[in-house]
């Protein structure tokens, strides 16, 4: 438990940045849960992918800062997947709706 206290006692802007990334990334699960409850079935809303990508990018840069290869590789792989999903979503909506985004019909 002392490592936890020490970690927070030595708080700096990079640690705040990393925590922000984790908070953004973690919030995607709440967004998905609320959207599923609202529709009465399991859905993955567009915001889920945006939060995944943004949180992943932030935590990727934090992982580079702390020089943690396992964390860097994991976040890099995730960011590729999230960006690819966003690419497919926007590509599909561009084909059917022109310049309008997927959250605007």
C-alpha positions, -999 to +999 in steps of 0.1 A: +000+000+000+029+023+006+038+023-032+003+037-038+008+066-014+042+072-028+029+073-063+003+099-055+028+119-033+050+123-063+022+134-086+033+153-117+017+165-150+025+132-167+007+112-140-023+134-143-021+130-181-020+092-177-049+092-152-069+113-176-063+089-204-074+060-182-105+079-171-115+086-208-108+050-218-128+036-189-157+059-195-164+041-228-178+012-208-204+035-191-213+050-225-218+015-240-238+004-210-261+034-210-267+031-248-275-006-244-299+001-216-316+028-236-321+006-266-329-026-247-302-045-265-264-047-268-251-018-289-218-001-294-224+036-300-200+058-320-189+076-288-175+042-276-150+042-304-141+079-300-135+074-263-115+042-270-093+061-295-087+092-274-081+073-242-058+049-261-038+077-276-033+094-243-023+063-224+000+053-253+019+086-249+020+081-211+034+046-216+061+060-238+069+085-211+072+059-184+091+036-209+070+005-203+072-017-235+043-040-225+020-010-220+033+007-252+026-024-274-008-030-259-019+006-264-005+008-299-024-023-310-056-009-295-053+025-311-048+008-345-080-012-340-101+018-327-089+040-356-098+012-381-133+008-367-138+046-369-125+045-405-151+018-414-179+036-396-172+070-413-166+053-447-200+035-446-218+067-436-200+088-462-212+064-488-248+066-477-250+102-464-224+122-482-205+145-459-227+139-429-212+122-399-225+089-386-242+106-356-263+128-379-289+113-402 
